[in-house]
């Protein structure tokens, strides 16, 4: 299982300041819906939003981890689990 800390800077999530974001982190037993568009380099544009929801029988913890926003090359927010 891949685990990411969204508030840290790592080569996997950080790009040049103001750049787009890579795909949002994987959360086991969750689906992610992206509201936003990709740029010409296939990165999500600044301001794009990733919305997580858990599959049937699972609960997203903490509840505040439902929404993440692409900002300066990273996805903001707390990493959740289902």
PDB file of N, CA, C and O in Angstrom:
ATOM      1  N   UNK A   1       0.842  -1.177   0.000  1.00  0.00           N
ATOM      2  CA  UNK A   1       0.000   0.000   0.000  1.00  0.00           C
ATOM      3  C   UNK A   1       0.888   1.242   0.000  1.00  0.00           C
ATOM      4  O   UNK A   1       1.811   1.348   0.807  1.00  0.00           O
ATOM      5  N   UNK A   2       0.615   2.161  -0.888  1.00  0.00           N
ATOM      6  CA  UNK A   2       1.341   3.427  -0.919  1.00  0.00           C
ATOM      7  C   UNK A   2       0.763   4.367   0.113  1.00  0.00           C
ATOM      8  O   UNK A   2      -0.455   4.487   0.242  1.00  0.00           O
ATOM      9  N   UNK A   3       1.629   5.030   0.842  1.00  0.00           N
ATOM     10  CA  UNK A   3       1.169   6.028   1.792  1.00  0.00           C
ATOM     11  C   UNK A   3       1.873   7.336   1.489  1.00  0.00           C
ATOM     12  O   UNK A   3       3.074   7.352   1.219  1.00  0.00           O
ATOM     13  N   UNK A   4       1.140   8.417   1.532  1.00  0.00           N
ATOM     14  CA  UNK A   4       1.674   9.737   1.274  1.00  0.00           C
ATOM     15  C   UNK A   4       1.305  10.646   2.432  1.00  0.00           C
ATOM     16  O   UNK A   4       0.238  10.503   3.029  1.00  0.00           O
ATOM     17  N   UNK A   5       2.169  11.558   2.739  1.00  0.00           N
ATOM     18  CA  UNK A   5       1.853  12.617   3.687  1.00  0.00           C
ATOM     19  C   UNK A   5       1.661  13.860   2.842  1.00  0.00           C
ATOM     20  O   UNK A   5       2.616  14.389   2.273  1.00  0.00           O
ATOM     21  N   UNK A   6       0.416  14.328   2.760  1.00  0.00           N
ATOM     22  CA  UNK A   6       0.089  15.393   1.826  1.00  0.00           C
ATOM     23  C   UNK A   6       0.691  16.730   2.197  1.00  0.00           C
ATOM     24  O   UNK A   6       0.888  17.567   1.316  1.00  0.00           O
ATOM     25  N   UNK A   7       0.987  16.965   3.439  1.00  0.00           N
ATOM     26  CA  UNK A   7       1.500  18.264   3.839  1.00  0.00           C
ATOM     27  C   UNK A   7       3.016  18.342   3.800  1.00  0.00           C
ATOM     28  O   UNK A   7       3.577  19.391   4.116  1.00  0.00           O
ATOM     29  N   UNK A   8       3.693  17.275   3.427  1.00  0.00           N
ATOM     30  CA  UNK A   8       5.142  17.313   3.340  1.00  0.00           C
ATOM     31  C   UNK A   8       5.549  17.514   1.884  1.00  0.00           C
ATOM     32  O   UNK A   8       4.746  17.319   0.972  1.00  0.00           O
ATOM     33  N   UNK A   9       6.785  17.898   1.680  1.00  0.00           N
ATOM     34  CA  UNK A   9       7.307  18.089   0.333  1.00  0.00           C
ATOM     35  C   UNK A   9       8.123  16.859  -0.009  1.00  0.00           C
ATOM     36  O   UNK A   9       9.095  16.548   0.679  1.00  0.00           O
ATOM     37  N   UNK A  10       7.743  16.164  -1.056  1.00  0.00           N
ATOM     38  CA  UNK A  10       8.478  14.990  -1.495  1.00  0.00           C
ATOM     39  C   UNK A  10       8.593  15.022  -3.006  1.00  0.00           C
ATOM     40  O   UNK A  10       7.811  15.708  -3.665  1.00  0.00           O
ATOM     41  N   UNK A  11       9.553  14.295  -3.574  1.00  0.00           N
ATOM     42  CA  UNK A  11       9.691  14.281  -5.024  1.00  0.00           C
ATOM     43  C   UNK A  11       8.449  13.750  -5.721  1.00  0.00           C
ATOM     44  O   UNK A  11       8.234  14.052  -6.895  1.00  0.00           O
ATOM     45  N   UNK A  12       7.618  12.960  -5.026  1.00  0.00           N
ATOM     46  CA  UNK A  12       6.425  12.395  -5.653  1.00  0.00           C
ATOM     47  C   UNK A  12       5.294  13.400  -5.784  1.00  0.00           C
ATOM     48  O   UNK A  12       4.464  13.271  -6.685  1.00  0.00           O
ATOM     49  N   UNK A  13       5.237  14.392  -4.914  1.00  0.00           N
ATOM     50  CA  UNK A  13       4.105  15.309  -4.934  1.00  0.00           C
ATOM     51  C   UNK A  13       4.481  16.749  -5.212  1.00  0.00           C
ATOM     52  O   UNK A  13       3.602  17.552  -5.523  1.00  0.00           O
ATOM     53  N   UNK A  14       5.756  17.109  -5.113  1.00  0.00           N
ATOM     54  CA  UNK A  14       6.167  18.501  -5.278  1.00  0.00           C
ATOM     55  C   UNK A  14       6.769  18.714  -6.657  1.00  0.00           C
ATOM     56  O   UNK A  14       7.607  17.931  -7.106  1.00  0.00           O
ATOM     57  N   UNK A  15       6.349  19.755  -7.313  1.00  0.00           N
ATOM     58  CA  UNK A  15       6.903  20.158  -8.594  1.00  0.00           C
ATOM     59  C   UNK A  15       7.330  21.607  -8.438  1.00  0.00           C
ATOM     60  O   UNK A  15       7.450  22.087  -7.310  1.00  0.00           O
ATOM     61  N   UNK A  16       7.557  22.297  -9.502  1.00  0.00           N
ATOM     62  CA  UNK A  16       7.909  23.701  -9.431  1.00  0.00           C
ATOM     63  C   UNK A  16       6.770  24.505  -8.844  1.00  0.00           C
ATOM     64  O   UNK A  16       5.606  24.174  -9.066  1.00  0.00           O
ATOM     65  N   UNK A  17       7.077  25.549  -8.102  1.00  0.00           N
ATOM     66  CA  UNK A  17       6.063  26.387  -7.462  1.00  0.00           C
ATOM     67  C   UNK A  17       5.068  26.872  -8.507  1.00  0.00           C
ATOM     68  O   UNK A  17       5.464  27.383  -9.554  1.00  0.00           O
ATOM     69  N   UNK A  18       3.793  26.715  -8.228  1.00  0.00           N
ATOM     70  CA  UNK A  18       2.752  27.161  -9.149  1.00  0.00           C
ATOM     71  C   UNK A  18       2.411  26.139 -10.220  1.00  0.00           C
ATOM     72  O   UNK A  18       1.489  26.349 -11.008  1.00  0.00           O
ATOM     73  N   UNK A  19       3.143  25.040 -10.256  1.00  0.00           N
ATOM     74  CA  UNK A  19       2.904  24.019 -11.270  1.00  0.00           C
ATOM     75  C   UNK A  19       1.706  23.165 -10.891  1.00  0.00           C
ATOM     76  O   UNK A  19       1.203  23.237  -9.770  1.00  0.00           O
ATOM     77  N   UNK A  20       1.263  22.365 -11.836  1.00  0.00           N
ATOM     78  CA  UNK A  20       0.153  21.459 -11.583  1.00  0.00           C
ATOM     79  C   UNK A  20       0.552  20.314 -10.684  1.00  0.00           C
ATOM     80  O   UNK A  20       1.724  20.147 -10.344  1.00  0.00           O
ATOM     81  N   UNK A  21      -0.440  19.525 -10.302  1.00  0.00           N
ATOM     82  CA  UNK A  21      -0.236  18.399  -9.396  1.00  0.00           C
ATOM     83  C   UNK A  21      -0.268  17.074 -10.146  1.00  0.00           C
ATOM     84  O   UNK A  21      -0.941  16.951 -11.169  1.00  0.00           O
ATOM     85  N   UNK A  22       0.462  16.082  -9.637  1.00  0.00           N
ATOM     86  CA  UNK A  22       0.344  14.727 -10.169  1.00  0.00           C
ATOM     87  C   UNK A  22      -1.011  14.162  -9.742  1.00  0.00           C
ATOM     88  O   UNK A  22      -1.759  14.836  -9.034  1.00  0.00           O
ATOM     89  N   UNK A  23      -1.335  12.947 -10.156  1.00  0.00           N
ATOM     90  CA  UNK A  23      -2.589  12.356  -9.674  1.00  0.00           C
ATOM     91  C   UNK A  23      -2.617  12.353  -8.147  1.00  0.00           C
ATOM     92  O   UNK A  23      -1.575  12.208  -7.508  1.00  0.00           O
ATOM     93  N   UNK A  24      -3.808  12.515  -7.559  1.00  0.00           N
ATOM     94  CA  UNK A  24      -3.891  12.529  -6.093  1.00  0.00           C
ATOM     95  C   UNK A  24      -3.502  11.176  -5.505  1.00  0.00           C
ATOM     96  O   UNK A  24      -3.580  10.157  -6.191  1.00  0.00           O
ATOM     97  N   UNK A  25      -3.085  11.160  -4.243  1.00  0.00           N
ATOM     98  CA  UNK A  25      -2.644   9.921  -3.601  1.00  0.00           C
ATOM     99  C   UNK A  25      -3.725   8.838  -3.585  1.00  0.00           C
ATOM    100  O   UNK A  25      -4.921   9.119  -3.502  1.00  0.00           O
ATOM    101  N   UNK A  26      -3.264   7.614  -3.667  1.00  0.00           N
ATOM    102  CA  UNK A  26      -4.131   6.436  -3.604  1.00  0.00           C
ATOM    103  C   UNK A  26      -4.596   6.218  -2.172  1.00  0.00           C
ATOM    104  O   UNK A  26      -3.807   6.317  -1.232  1.00  0.00           O
ATOM    105  N   UNK A  27      -5.872   5.922  -2.013  1.00  0.00           N
ATOM    106  CA  UNK A  27      -6.436   5.528  -0.721  1.00  0.00           C
ATOM    107  C   UNK A  27      -7.159   4.208  -0.947  1.00  0.00           C
ATOM    108  O   UNK A  27      -8.111   4.136  -1.724  1.00  0.00           O
ATOM    109  N   UNK A  28      -6.704   3.174  -0.268  1.00  0.00           N
ATOM    110  CA  UNK A  28      -7.289   1.838  -0.429  1.00  0.00           C
ATOM    111  C   UNK A  28      -8.771   1.865  -0.063  1.00  0.00           C
ATOM    112  O   UNK A  28      -9.162   2.496   0.919  1.00  0.00           O
ATOM    113  N   UNK A  29      -9.588   1.182  -0.851  1.00  0.00           N
ATOM    114  CA  UNK A  29     -11.044   1.074  -0.664  1.00  0.00           C
ATOM    115  C   UNK A  29     -11.770   2.396  -0.857  1.00  0.00           C
ATOM    116  O   UNK A  29     -12.881   2.576  -0.359  1.00  0.00           O
ATOM    117  N   UNK A  30     -11.146   3.323  -1.579  1.00  0.00           N
ATOM    118  CA  UNK A  30     -11.765   4.628  -1.830  1.00  0.00           C
ATOM    119  C   UNK A  30     -11.813   4.912  -3.326  1.00  0.00           C
ATOM    120  O   UNK A  30     -11.030   4.379  -4.112  1.00  0.00           O
ATOM    121  N   UNK A  31     -12.751   5.761  -3.685  1.00  0.00           N
ATOM    122  CA  UNK A  31     -12.815   6.317  -5.032  1.00  0.00           C
ATOM    123  C   UNK A  31     -12.513   7.792  -4.907  1.00  0.00           C
ATOM    124  O   UNK A  31     -12.839   8.417  -3.899  1.00  0.00           O
ATOM    125  N   UNK A  32     -11.883   8.356  -5.939  1.00  0.00           N
ATOM    126  CA  UNK A  32     -11.593   9.782  -5.932  1.00  0.00           C
ATOM    127  C   UNK A  32     -12.209  10.402  -7.184  1.00  0.00           C
ATOM    128  O   UNK A  32     -12.045   9.899  -8.295  1.00  0.00           O
ATOM    129  N   UNK A  33     -12.913  11.494  -6.975  1.00  0.00           N
ATOM    130  CA  UNK A  33     -13.499  12.251  -8.082  1.00  0.00           C
ATOM    131  C   UNK A  33     -12.727  13.557  -8.197  1.00  0.00           C
ATOM    132  O   UNK A  33     -12.539  14.258  -7.203  1.00  0.00           O
ATOM    133  N   UNK A  34     -12.284  13.883  -9.398  1.00  0.00           N
ATOM    134  CA  UNK A  34     -11.515  15.102  -9.617  1.00  0.00           C
ATOM    135  C   UNK A  34     -12.403  16.158 -10.240  1.00  0.00           C
ATOM    136  O   UNK A  34     -13.054  15.917 -11.257  1.00  0.00           O
ATOM    137  N   UNK A  35     -12.425  17.329  -9.625  1.00  0.00           N
ATOM    138  CA  UNK A  35     -13.108  18.488 -10.193  1.00  0.00           C
ATOM    139  C   UNK A  35     -12.017  19.455 -10.627  1.00  0.00           C
ATOM    140  O   UNK A  35     -11.407  20.132  -9.799  1.00  0.00           O
ATOM    141  N   UNK A  36     -11.782  19.511 -11.908  1.00  0.00           N
ATOM    142  CA  UNK A  36     -10.725  20.345 -12.456  1.00  0.00           C
ATOM    143  C   UNK A  36     -10.215  19.722 -13.737  1.00  0.00           C
ATOM    144  O   UNK A  36     -10.644  18.640 -14.138  1.00  0.00           O
ATOM    145  N   UNK A  37      -9.298  20.421 -14.369  1.00  0.00           N
ATOM    146  CA  UNK A  37      -8.782  19.951 -15.655  1.00  0.00           C
ATOM    147  C   UNK A  37      -7.276  19.764 -15.586  1.00  0.00           C
ATOM    148  O   UNK A  37      -6.600  20.315 -14.718  1.00  0.00           O
ATOM    149  N   UNK A  38      -6.768  18.970 -16.522  1.00  0.00           N
ATOM    150  CA  UNK A  38      -5.324  18.776 -16.629  1.00  0.00           C
ATOM    151  C   UNK A  38      -4.738  19.823 -17.570  1.00  0.00           C
ATOM    152  O   UNK A  38      -5.415  20.335 -18.461  1.00  0.00           O
ATOM    153  N   UNK A  39      -3.457  20.127 -17.347  1.00  0.00           N
ATOM    154  CA  UNK A  39      -2.762  21.041 -18.245  1.00  0.00           C
ATOM    155  C   UNK A  39      -2.160  20.250 -19.405  1.00  0.00           C
ATOM    156  O   UNK A  39      -2.400  19.050 -19.530  1.00  0.00           O
ATOM    157  N   UNK A  40      -1.380  20.920 -20.252  1.00  0.00           N
ATOM    158  CA  UNK A  40      -0.805  20.247 -21.416  1.00  0.00           C
ATOM    159  C   UNK A  40       0.272  19.238 -21.052  1.00  0.00           C
ATOM    160  O   UNK A  40       0.722  18.484 -21.915  1.00  0.00           O
ATOM    161  N   UNK A  41       0.699  19.205 -19.787  1.00  0.00           N
ATOM    162  CA  UNK A  41       1.670  18.218 -19.313  1.00  0.00           C
ATOM    163  C   UNK A  41       0.986  17.093 -18.524  1.00  0.00           C
ATOM    164  O   UNK A  41       1.650  16.310 -17.844  1.00  0.00           O
ATOM    165  N   UNK A  42      -0.343  17.021 -18.623  1.00  0.00           N
ATOM    166  CA  UNK A  42      -1.134  15.971 -17.957  1.00  0.00           C
ATOM    167  C   UNK A  42      -1.074  16.060 -16.433  1.00  0.00           C
ATOM    168  O   UNK A  42      -1.205  15.046 -15.748  1.00  0.00           O
ATOM    169  N   UNK A  43      -0.878  17.262 -15.901  1.00  0.00           N
ATOM    170  CA  UNK A  43      -0.907  17.488 -14.457  1.00  0.00           C
ATOM    171  C   UNK A  43      -2.168  18.270 -14.146  1.00  0.00           C
ATOM    172  O   UNK A  43      -2.626  19.070 -14.963  1.00  0.00           O
ATOM    173  N   UNK A  44      -2.736  18.041 -12.959  1.00  0.00           N
ATOM    174  CA  UNK A  44      -3.963  18.736 -12.584  1.00  0.00           C
ATOM    175  C   UNK A  44      -3.655  20.201 -12.287  1.00  0.00           C
ATOM    176  O   UNK A  44      -2.681  20.513 -11.601  1.00  0.00           O
ATOM    177  N   UNK A  45      -4.482  21.085 -12.802  1.00  0.00           N
ATOM    178  CA  UNK A  45      -4.260  22.514 -12.651  1.00  0.00           C
ATOM    179  C   UNK A  45      -4.476  22.980 -11.217  1.00  0.00           C
ATOM    180  O   UNK A  45      -5.255  22.398 -10.463  1.00  0.00           O
ATOM    181  N   UNK A  46      -3.767  24.046 -10.866  1.00  0.00           N
ATOM    182  CA  UNK A  46      -3.925  24.676  -9.553  1.00  0.00           C
ATOM    183  C   UNK A  46      -5.401  24.966  -9.321  1.00  0.00           C
ATOM    184  O   UNK A  46      -6.082  25.471 -10.214  1.00  0.00           O
ATOM    185  N   UNK A  47      -5.896  24.654  -8.140  1.00  0.00           N
ATOM    186  CA  UNK A  47      -7.300  24.855  -7.810  1.00  0.00           C
ATOM    187  C   UNK A  47      -8.176  23.641  -8.060  1.00  0.00           C
ATOM    188  O   UNK A  47      -9.331  23.615  -7.634  1.00  0.00           O
ATOM    189  N   UNK A  48      -7.637  22.617  -8.755  1.00  0.00           N
ATOM    190  CA  UNK A  48      -8.409  21.385  -8.943  1.00  0.00           C
ATOM    191  C   UNK A  48      -8.692  20.772  -7.579  1.00  0.00           C
ATOM    192  O   UNK A  48      -7.914  20.941  -6.640  1.00  0.00           O
ATOM    193  N   UNK A  49      -9.804  20.061  -7.474  1.00  0.00           N
ATOM    194  CA  UNK A  49     -10.191  19.468  -6.203  1.00  0.00           C
ATOM    195  C   UNK A  49     -10.325  17.959  -6.357  1.00  0.00           C
ATOM    196  O   UNK A  49     -10.903  17.479  -7.331  1.00  0.00           O
ATOM    197  N   UNK A  50      -9.790  17.214  -5.393  1.00  0.00           N
ATOM    198  CA  UNK A  50      -9.924  15.756  -5.332  1.00  0.00           C
ATOM    199  C   UNK A  50     -10.871  15.439  -4.181  1.00  0.00           C
ATOM    200  O   UNK A  50     -10.623  15.824  -3.039  1.00  0.00           O
ATOM    201  N   UNK A  51     -11.949  14.740  -4.486  1.00  0.00           N
ATOM    202  CA  UNK A  51     -12.959  14.397  -3.475  1.00  0.00           C
ATOM    203  C   UNK A  51     -12.976  12.884  -3.284  1.00  0.00           C
ATOM    204  O   UNK A  51     -13.263  12.136  -4.219  1.00  0.00           O
ATOM    205  N   UNK A  52     -12.670  12.443  -2.077  1.00  0.00           N
ATOM    206  CA  UNK A  52     -12.601  11.020  -1.747  1.00  0.00           C
ATOM    207  C   UNK A  52     -13.897  10.527  -1.125  1.00  0.00           C
ATOM    208  O   UNK A  52     -14.536  11.236  -0.349  1.00  0.00           O
ATOM    209  N   UNK A  53     -14.277   9.299  -1.475  1.00  0.00           N
ATOM    210  CA  UNK A  53     -15.394   8.620  -0.816  1.00  0.00           C
ATOM    211  C   UNK A  53     -15.031   7.148  -0.707  1.00  0.00           C
ATOM    212  O   UNK A  53     -14.390   6.590  -1.597  1.00  0.00           O
ATOM    213  N   UNK A  54     -15.441   6.529   0.377  1.00  0.00           N
ATOM    214  CA  UNK A  54     -15.118   5.127   0.626  1.00  0.00           C
ATOM    215  C   UNK A  54     -16.161   4.209   0.003  1.00  0.00           C
ATOM    216  O   UNK A  54     -17.324   4.574  -0.173  1.00  0.00           O
ATOM    217  N   UNK A  55     -15.703   3.009  -0.323  1.00  0.00           N
ATOM    218  CA  UNK A  55     -16.601   1.993  -0.840  1.00  0.00           C
ATOM    219  C   UNK A  55     -17.565   1.525   0.236  1.00  0.00           C
ATOM    220  O   UNK A  55     -17.419   1.848   1.415  1.00  0.00           O
ATOM    221  N   UNK A  56     -18.552   0.759  -0.199  1.00  0.00           N
ATOM    222  CA  UNK A  56     -19.579   0.264   0.713  1.00  0.00           C
ATOM    223  C   UNK A  56     -18.957  -0.493   1.879  1.00  0.00           C
ATOM    224  O   UNK A  56     -18.099  -1.356   1.692  1.00  0.00           O
ATOM    225  N   UNK A  57     -19.405  -0.156   3.081  1.00  0.00           N
ATOM    226  CA  UNK A  57     -18.920  -0.820   4.285  1.00  0.00           C
ATOM    227  C   UNK A  57     -17.688  -0.174   4.904  1.00  0.00           C
ATOM    228  O   UNK A  57     -17.202  -0.634   5.937  1.00  0.00           O
ATOM    229  N   UNK A  58     -17.177   0.889   4.284  1.00  0.00           N
ATOM    230  CA  UNK A  58     -15.994   1.573   4.799  1.00  0.00           C
ATOM    231  C   UNK A  58     -16.353   3.011   5.158  1.00  0.00           C
ATOM    232  O   UNK A  58     -17.277   3.589   4.587  1.00  0.00           O
ATOM    233  N   UNK A  59     -15.622   3.580   6.101  1.00  0.00           N
ATOM    234  CA  UNK A  59     -15.849   4.957   6.553  1.00  0.00           C
ATOM    235  C   UNK A  59     -14.553   5.738   6.398  1.00  0.00           C
ATOM    236  O   UNK A  59     -13.490   5.267   6.802  1.00  0.00           O
ATOM    237  N   UNK A  60     -14.636   6.924   5.819  1.00  0.00           N
ATOM    238  CA  UNK A  60     -13.471   7.777   5.645  1.00  0.00           C
ATOM    239  C   UNK A  60     -13.080   8.404   6.981  1.00  0.00           C
ATOM    240  O   UNK A  60     -13.894   9.046   7.645  1.00  0.00           O
ATOM    241  N   UNK A  61     -11.811   8.203   7.363  1.00  0.00           N
ATOM    242  CA  UNK A  61     -11.294   8.720   8.624  1.00  0.00           C
ATOM    243  C   UNK A  61      -9.988   9.457   8.367  1.00  0.00           C
ATOM    244  O   UNK A  61      -9.110   8.894   7.712  1.00  0.00           O
ATOM    245  N   UNK A  62      -9.814  10.666   8.840  1.00  0.00           N
ATOM    246  CA  UNK A  62     -10.814  11.521   9.469  1.00  0.00           C
ATOM    247  C   UNK A  62     -11.762  12.082   8.416  1.00  0.00           C
ATOM    248  O   UNK A  62     -11.404  12.149   7.240  1.00  0.00           O
ATOM    249  N   UNK A  63     -12.953  12.483   8.813  1.00  0.00           N
ATOM    250  CA  UNK A  63     -13.913  13.033   7.852  1.00  0.00           C
ATOM    251  C   UNK A  63     -13.380  14.248   7.094  1.00  0.00           C
ATOM    252  O   UNK A  63     -13.793  14.502   5.963  1.00  0.00           O
ATOM    253  N   UNK A  64     -12.478  14.987   7.702  1.00  0.00           N
ATOM    254  CA  UNK A  64     -11.917  16.183   7.045  1.00  0.00           C
ATOM    255  C   UNK A  64     -11.018  15.841   5.861  1.00  0.00           C
ATOM    256  O   UNK A  64     -10.626  16.735   5.110  1.00  0.00           O
ATOM    257  N   UNK A  65     -10.684  14.554   5.680  1.00  0.00           N
ATOM    258  CA  UNK A  65      -9.807  14.152   4.576  1.00  0.00           C
ATOM    259  C   UNK A  65     -10.565  13.952   3.266  1.00  0.00           C
ATOM    260  O   UNK A  65      -9.985  13.491   2.282  1.00  0.00           O
ATOM    261  N   UNK A  66     -11.836  14.289   3.243  1.00  0.00           N
ATOM    262  CA  UNK A  66     -12.660  14.100   2.043  1.00  0.00           C
ATOM    263  C   UNK A  66     -12.186  14.959   0.874  1.00  0.00           C
ATOM    264  O   UNK A  66     -12.235  14.508  -0.270  1.00  0.00           O
ATOM    265  N   UNK A  67     -11.733  16.174   1.130  1.00  0.00           N
ATOM    266  CA  UNK A  67     -11.424  17.126   0.070  1.00  0.00           C
ATOM    267  C   UNK A  67      -9.971  17.570   0.113  1.00  0.00           C
ATOM    268  O   UNK A  67      -9.434  17.880   1.177  1.00  0.00           O
ATOM    269  N   UNK A  68      -9.336  17.598  -1.066  1.00  0.00           N
ATOM    270  CA  UNK A  68      -7.963  18.068  -1.219  1.00  0.00           C
ATOM    271  C   UNK A  68      -7.927  19.010  -2.418  1.00  0.00           C
ATOM    272  O   UNK A  68      -8.659  18.812  -3.387  1.00  0.00           O
ATOM    273  N   UNK A  69      -7.078  20.032  -2.356  1.00  0.00           N
ATOM    274  CA  UNK A  69      -6.974  21.024  -3.423  1.00  0.00           C
ATOM    275  C   UNK A  69      -5.535  21.053  -3.939  1.00  0.00           C
ATOM    276  O   UNK A  69      -4.586  20.996  -3.157  1.00  0.00           O
ATOM    277  N   UNK A  70      -5.384  21.141  -5.256  1.00  0.00           N
ATOM    278  CA  UNK A  70      -4.061  21.258  -5.872  1.00  0.00           C
ATOM    279  C   UNK A  70      -3.568  22.687  -5.686  1.00  0.00           C
ATOM    280  O   UNK A  70      -4.205  23.643  -6.129  1.00  0.00           O
ATOM    281  N   UNK A  71      -2.422  22.815  -5.023  1.00  0.00           N
ATOM    282  CA  UNK A  71      -1.847  24.141  -4.787  1.00  0.00           C
ATOM    283  C   UNK A  71      -0.325  24.034  -4.855  1.00  0.00           C
ATOM    284  O   UNK A  71       0.283  23.260  -4.116  1.00  0.00           O
ATOM    285  N   UNK A  72       0.279  24.811  -5.739  1.00  0.00           N
ATOM    286  CA  UNK A  72       1.740  24.860  -5.874  1.00  0.00           C
ATOM    287  C   UNK A  72       2.368  23.482  -6.040  1.00  0.00           C
ATOM    288  O   UNK A  72       3.417  23.201  -5.460  1.00  0.00           O
ATOM    289  N   UNK A  73       1.732  22.630  -6.825  1.00  0.00           N
ATOM    290  CA  UNK A  73       2.302  21.328  -7.143  1.00  0.00           C
ATOM    291  C   UNK A  73       2.038  20.223  -6.151  1.00  0.00           C
ATOM    292  O   UNK A  73       2.513  19.105  -6.348  1.00  0.00           O
ATOM    293  N   UNK A  74       1.287  20.496  -5.076  1.00  0.00           N
ATOM    294  CA  UNK A  74       0.972  19.449  -4.099  1.00  0.00           C
ATOM    295  C   UNK A  74      -0.522  19.442  -3.811  1.00  0.00           C
ATOM    296  O   UNK A  74      -1.209  20.444  -4.008  1.00  0.00           O
ATOM    297  N   UNK A  75      -1.014  18.308  -3.344  1.00  0.00           N
ATOM    298  CA  UNK A  75      -2.406  18.192  -2.900  1.00  0.00           C
ATOM    299  C   UNK A  75      -2.446  18.542  -1.424  1.00  0.00           C
ATOM    300  O   UNK A  75      -1.795  17.885  -0.612  1.00  0.00           O
ATOM    301  N   UNK A  76      -3.204  19.574  -1.068  1.00  0.00           N
ATOM    302  CA  UNK A  76      -3.316  19.990   0.324  1.00  0.00           C
ATOM    303  C   UNK A  76      -4.257  19.053   1.067  1.00  0.00           C
ATOM    304  O   UNK A  76      -5.047  18.344   0.445  1.00  0.00           O
ATOM    305  N   UNK A  77      -4.179  19.047   2.366  1.00  0.00           N
ATOM    306  CA  UNK A  77      -5.128  18.284   3.170  1.00  0.00           C
ATOM    307  C   UNK A  77      -4.486  17.115   3.881  1.00  0.00           C
ATOM    308  O   UNK A  77      -3.303  16.816   3.716  1.00  0.00           O
ATOM    309  N   UNK A  78      -5.308  16.473   4.672  1.00  0.00           N
ATOM    310  CA  UNK A  78      -4.891  15.340   5.491  1.00  0.00           C
ATOM    311  C   UNK A  78      -5.162  14.042   4.752  1.00  0.00           C
ATOM    312  O   UNK A  78      -6.234  13.872   4.172  1.00  0.00           O
ATOM    313  N   UNK A  79      -4.209  13.129   4.767  1.00  0.00           N
ATOM    314  CA  UNK A  79      -4.389  11.818   4.142  1.00  0.00           C
ATOM    315  C   UNK A  79      -5.389  11.010   4.953  1.00  0.00           C
ATOM    316  O   UNK A  79      -5.238  10.853   6.165  1.00  0.00           O
ATOM    317  N   UNK A  80      -6.410  10.501   4.279  1.00  0.00           N
ATOM    318  CA  UNK A  80      -7.410   9.702   4.960  1.00  0.00           C
ATOM    319  C   UNK A  80      -7.220   8.212   4.729  1.00  0.00           C
ATOM    320  O   UNK A  80      -6.376   7.785   3.942  1.00  0.00           O
ATOM    321  N   UNK A  81      -8.021   7.442   5.429  1.00  0.00           N
ATOM    322  CA  UNK A  81      -8.074   5.991   5.234  1.00  0.00           C
ATOM    323  C   UNK A  81      -9.537   5.566   5.241  1.00  0.00           C
ATOM    324  O   UNK A  81     -10.398   6.234   5.813  1.00  0.00           O
ATOM    325  N   UNK A  82      -9.789   4.446   4.595  1.00  0.00           N
ATOM    326  CA  UNK A  82     -11.140   3.865   4.586  1.00  0.00           C
ATOM    327  C   UNK A  82     -11.114   2.560   5.338  1.00  0.00           C
ATOM    328  O   UNK A  82     -12.143   1.896   5.457  1.00  0.00           O
TER     329      UNK A  82
END
